[in-house]
Each structure stands twice: as C-alpha cells, then as structure tokens.
C-alpha cells in the first residue's frame, strides 16, 4: 500500500479532516485507513520515537497490572530499606 499525498485548500480544511479522521476507526471497512499530516523526515523520526516510548510505557503498565492481578508481585528487601530510611 502506498501513501497518498493530498493538498487541501486551507489550514482549516486540513485541521477539520485530521479531526474527523478519528471517526474512521469506528467504521469496520475503514479500520486500516489512516490520515496523518505530512511530516518532514525529522518530524517523522521524532513521532516514531514518541510512539515507541508510549508503547514501552503501555507494555510495562500492562505487565505490572497483570502481576498485581495474579498476585505474582514480590517485594525486595532493598525496597523496604529505602522506604524506612525516608520515614526517619
């Protein structure tokens, strides 16, 4: 699949299209369609790095949530020592 670059008549039209594109996610036949603004290579790289960080945070949160849910969390002695030192 190739990206399609379109040019709109105004910034307002572009903003409206980008805002409305979220509605596509609700339509089954359009789930694989994404509308994004045109990014420079540097902007695209920065956006990619942010998405990676967001995914990593999400994965860590999911793992922590699962550990708490299943009761498989452990407390390390160093954690208790750190907390007791703070309360003194």
Secondary structure, DSSP 8 states (H G I E B T S, - for coil): --------S-HHHHHHHHHHGGGGGGSGGGTT--------HHHHHHHHHHHHHHHHHHHHHHHHHHHHHHT-----HHHHHHHHHHH-
